[in-house]
Amino acid sequence: MDLYASEAPAEPVNERVPVGPDLAGSFREARALLRSQRQRGDDGRFVAGNTEAAGPMTYSEQLWALVEPACRETAASVRRDLGLDGDDASEIQRGLIENYVEARLLRESLWAQLVDRGGPVTAKGNSRRVLDAYWKASDRERDRAQLLGLARRQKRVEDPIEGVRRAVEEANRR
């Protein structure tokens, strides 16, 4: 059985979540949008694309389809912060950036689960297992950020004289 397979459509009711650098906000809006959709039919059964039976929506193709543009925007923002363009980043840097965004999204997902369950402590005073997972994801996000570099960097600029020479050559060709 494929855990990632779903009979639900990948796109929910032609709705869009605003794309922006706020990955956490996009994640919360996507969850709220999916949970606001009709969950059960007139006969009381779950309808296709429902999220009620999914619980934390870990395997929800709809959720990931809604969050993916925000992930791409966050990765692009990190590349800009590091002064990297598409071709400037090495394969390792691209992988680390993707891994950072995934760790950040995982942390946001675990935080949402903590909130849904009423907080980090159970009624009997024990800490929830999801809290440990949250701290591990938070540590991973921090580690990836440190590997990438926490400070903003300037984009590499070529020699200004070389840039002017190239611009003059292009203008003369026209």
N, C-alpha and C positions, 0 to 999 in steps of 0.2 A: 504494500500500500504506500503510495507516494504522499507524504505529509504535506507537501507544498501544492498538490493538486487540489483544485476547487471547482465546483460546478458553478460557483458564483461568477458573474461577469467581473472583469478586471477593473472596469470603470463604473463607479456608482452614479447613477441617475444624472449624468452629464453635469455634475457639480465640480467646481475647481476650488482648491485651497490656495489662498494667495501665496505666491512664491516670494521668499525674501530671505535675508540672512538669519532670521530667527527660526532656527530648526525646531526648537522646543515649541514655539507658538504654532508652527505649521503642523507639528505632530499632534498637539492638543486639538487644533481645529479639525484635522482629518478624523481623529477619533470621535469628536462630537458630531461631525457630519454623518459618519457611518452609523453611529448609535441613534441618530435622529430619524433615520430611515425606517420605514415600516418593517417590522420584524416578523409578524405573524399574519397569516391570511384570515379570511372570514371563518374558516373551519377550525382555527386555533393552531394549525401547524405552522412551522417556520416556513417563510417564503425564501426563494432563491436570493442569495446575497445578504441574508440576515447576519448580524454580528452578535446577537444575543447568545447563541450557542458557542461562540468562539471564545468567550471569556476575555482574556487579555489580548486577543487578536494577534497572537504571535505569528500565525500562519496565514493571516489575512492578505490575500493578493490585492484586495481593494485598498487596504491601508497603505501597503508599500507602494502601490501605483500613485496614490495621492501624495506620499511623502518624498518620492524619488526626485521630483523637480527641486524641492527645497534642499535635498542632499547635494544635488549638482550645484546649486547656487552657493551652498556653504563651502563646498570644495573649491569653487571658483574664487570665493572670497578669501579662503586660506591661501590659495596660490597668489592672489594679488598682494596679500599681506606679506608673503615671503618674497615678493618681487619676481615671481616666475610667470612666464607666459607659457602657452601650450608646448612649445618646443624646448623651452629653457629647462624644464623640469626633467630630471633623470627618471628612469623607470622606478627606482627605489623611492624617490621623493613622491611620485604619483601614487605608489602603493601605500606609503605612509599617510598621505593625505586622505586617501580613501578609507584606510583603517581608522584614522582619527575621526572622520565623519561617522563611520559605523559605530565606533565606541561611544560617540556623543549621542547618537540616536538610540543606542541600547540603554544608555544611562537615562535618557528621557523616558523611554518605555518603562523601565523599572520604577522610575519615580511615579509615573502614572499608576502603576500597579499598587505601589505603596499608598497612594492617595485613595484609590478605589477600595482598598482593604481597611481603611480607617486609620492609617498611620503605621509607624514602625513597630509598635508594641501590641501584642495580643491582649485579649481581655484578662488572661491569666498572668500578665506581666512579662511574658517571654518576648524576645525580639523575633521578628519574622525572618524567614530564610531569604525572602526577597531583599531584605535590608543588606545582608551580606553580599548578595549579587550586585546590588546597587553600588556598594562601596568598592567592590572589585572593578566594576565598569568605570567608576569615577577615577580610580587609580590608573586604569588603562588609558582613559582619555588624557589624563595629566601626563602619563609617560609618553604618549604619542606627541602631545603638544611640545614636550621638552625635547624630543628627538627632532622635531621639525624646527624648533626654535621659537621661543615665546615672543621675541621682539620683532617688530615690523622691520622689514628691510627695504632698501631702495632698489628699484629696478636697475639692472646694469645698463649703463649708458655708454654708447660707443664714443669714440673720439669726436668732439664737435667739428673739428676741421674735416675729418673724413666724411661726416654727415653732410656738411655744406658742399664738399666736392661732389658727392654722389647726387645731391639735389640739383646742382648746376648741370651735371651730365644728363640727368633725366630731362631737365628743362630744354637743353640743347637738342635732344633727340626729337622733341615734339616740333 
